Amino acid sequence: MSSFGFTFLSKKALGQAEQSMFGGTAGVRDEVGFLIIHQRYADHFFPGTSVLHTRLRYALLIPWIFETLRQKRPVPRDFAQAYVDMEHDITGRLKFDGEAGEKDGVIGGDVYPKPISQPPAYVYWTALSKWGLIGLRPDGRPWSRAEMADLLVASRTRALLDDDGKPLEGVPWPIVGLPDPPSDWSGAGKLSLAMPKDERRFLSGKLKAVRSPEDHSRPSLLSRLVDRPIADATYCWDKSIVALAGDEAPMLARAGQAAALSAIGRAVYAAQVETIKTVRDKRSPTTIHRDHLPATIASWGKKAAALNLDVFYDEVGNLPGPVSKVISETHEWVRKGSHDPMQLLETYARAERFRKQDRTRLSDNQFGIDRRLEWQADKHGKAEPLHYRWGNIKRLLSDLTGNA
């Protein structure tokens, strides 16, 4: 948080939000650690993206707000409110009112005119830096939102210093070269998330320049997919996408295998909870997830078994021991052609306890009984593979063609 009261949510909060969205869109919560795989592969292939992203034009709307405030130069004590007011106003101008506006994709549109808990600047900030819409600090690090707030008001106050002790007013303004905002930007009429040609051309160039986070000499998968036909690909590891991935292709194929393994692992977890609740707790006898497990294995088992764990661990980096054990033992379980989820119970219970402590469903204590009592098999989505934000990526890239 800056000294001017401009509140910014933490990286931890973003991770929690992503975990919540991950659970909601992919069938089950991340009980034993598969979200770690999801985040690391997604961050590698699609730098700057988030599961919270909706439409690509936000990557321009946010810098335009900063540019507008730079021109208006609100006094320091008013800056935070000026920013919040402008962002809030834009939400209202985007929201569908029965005649005009966007019916979906408006961040905060569902709660407007109430305040937004995850405002656009918070959701898209990493993207603005990774995609080059906000330049780097003189020391090569990304600007934080708080630092940008300080930079905006620096000329109105006593000299402010950055982390290196240099006056902020002497630092070049890091937003340059943007296309002009729409002609009615400062008006009160409705705005759109669709982009005219000049904006699409500008953002296309920015996304094509996004490099691999592991090797800046190579283009990222995100950059390779700009202006490519990807709409028909169900998963980012479909053959049509792997064919476009260049030297990222082997890694992308492994990500697909890891996603398949996660589908089975998540089906195993749900079947375990259902079994314990039915057999041990004598409550709500259902077979929904136990019946779904063989179908999940049939759909994804061959692909999951093909995963080279040694290379996989090199790619995703260090994992917590209990999570790594879940992955390794599930992989071996699949390779052996096993079908009994209870063979993996101890490993999964340990991983869940590591991640959730007393909020576990697999525990044999009263905490576990209470959590299982709350759990409803018919409300717990059937397990699916990790998606690596693919739905979000497709929509963002479709905005570049004007077809979103």
Order of alpha helices (4+ residues) and beta strands (2+ residues): alpha-alpha-alpha-alpha-alpha-alpha-alpha-alpha-alpha-alpha-alpha-alpha-alpha-alpha-alpha-alpha
